[in-house]
Amino acid sequence: MPKFPQAIAAATAAGLYSLAGGPGAGGRASAGLRLAQNTPNPFSERTLISYSLRKSSRVRVLVQDIHGRRIGVLSEGLQSAGEHAVRYDASGLSNGVYYYRLEAEGTALTRPFVVLR
């Protein structure tokens, strides 16, 4: 099994993901759109994913595995501007690196998380 940082680097280098919060990004795709790092991370069962929208938008928050396969949709629909959060229960997942993705305002932000039991 690859080490977590190497797996993240390999997926990013392959163009599978653009990680939010990379050098100079600050977790923002544009002024006001933000995807925070989940807390806690790593985690064993539950985590909190927070994000903010600068304007009312259609939003989708989803979880993917290291290969880009969708595991689940955590939130989908029209949401108002401001701060939002969604809890994720990963009790059915194996140990490993996964990604959560925010799609809103014509942009997508992605961050990794680690399930570690």
C-alpha positions in Angstrom: 0.0 0.0 0.0 1.5 3.4 -0.9 2.3 5.9 1.8 -0.4 8.6 2.2 1.7 11.6 1.0 3.0 9.7 -1.9 -0.5 8.6 -3.0 -1.8 12.2 -2.7 1.2 13.5 -4.8 0.7 10.8 -7.4 -3.0 11.6 -7.8 -2.3 15.3 -8.1 0.6 14.8 -10.5 -1.6 12.6 -12.7 -4.1 15.5 -13.0 -6.9 13.7 -11.0 -7.2 16.4 -8.4 -6.4 20.0 -7.8 -5.9 20.3 -4.1 -7.4 23.3 -2.4 -5.0 25.2 -0.2 -1.9 24.5 -2.3 0.8 27.0 -2.6 -0.7 30.5 -2.9 -4.3 29.1 -3.0 -5.3 29.6 0.6 -8.1 27.2 0.1 -10.0 29.6 -2.1 -10.8 29.3 -5.8 -12.1 32.9 -5.9 -12.8 35.6 -3.4 -15.3 34.1 -0.9 -15.4 30.5 -2.0 -13.6 28.4 0.6 -13.2 24.7 1.5 -11.6 24.1 4.9 -9.6 21.1 5.9 -11.9 18.6 7.6 -11.6 18.2 11.4 -10.4 15.9 12.8 -8.0 14.6 10.2 -7.0 11.8 10.3 -10.1 10.3 11.9 -11.6 6.9 12.5 -15.4 7.3 12.1 -16.7 10.9 11.9 -15.4 14.2 10.6 -16.7 17.7 9.9 -16.3 19.4 6.5 -16.8 23.2 6.4 -17.1 25.5 3.5 -18.3 29.0 2.7 -20.0 30.5 -0.4 -19.8 34.1 -1.5 -23.2 33.9 -3.1 -26.2 31.6 -3.3 -25.3 28.7 -5.5 -26.0 25.2 -6.6 -23.7 23.1 -4.5 -22.5 19.5 -4.4 -20.2 18.0 -1.7 -19.0 14.5 -2.5 -16.5 11.9 -1.4 -14.2 10.1 -3.8 -11.5 7.4 -3.4 -7.9 7.8 -4.5 -8.9 6.6 -8.0 -11.6 9.3 -8.4 -14.6 6.8 -7.9 -17.5 8.5 -6.2 -18.2 7.0 -2.8 -21.1 9.3 -1.9 -22.8 12.7 -2.1 -22.9 14.5 1.2 -24.9 17.5 0.2 -26.5 18.7 -3.1 -28.8 21.5 -4.0 -29.2 25.3 -3.8 -27.6 26.8 -0.8 -27.4 30.4 0.5 -24.3 32.5 0.8 -22.3 32.1 4.0 -20.8 29.3 6.1 -21.9 25.7 5.8 -20.8 22.4 7.3 -21.6 18.7 6.8 -20.8 15.8 9.0 -19.4 12.7 7.4 -19.6 9.2 8.8 -16.9 7.0 7.3 -17.5 3.9 9.4 -17.9 1.9 6.2 -14.6 2.9 4.7 -11.2 1.1 5.0 -8.1 2.8 6.2 -6.7 5.1 3.5 -6.6 8.4 1.7 -9.9 9.8 0.3 -11.0 13.1 -1.1 -13.9 15.4 -0.5 -14.9 17.8 -3.2 -16.9 21.0 -3.2 -18.5 22.0 -6.5 -20.1 25.5 -6.5 -20.0 28.8 -8.3 -18.6 27.1 -11.5 -15.6 25.9 -9.5 -14.5 22.7 -7.8 -12.2 22.5 -4.8 -10.8 19.2 -3.5 -9.0 18.2 -0.3 -7.7 14.9 1.0 -8.6 13.2 4.3 -7.2 10.1 6.0 -9.3 7.3 7.6 -7.1 5.7 10.2 -8.4 3.1 12.7 
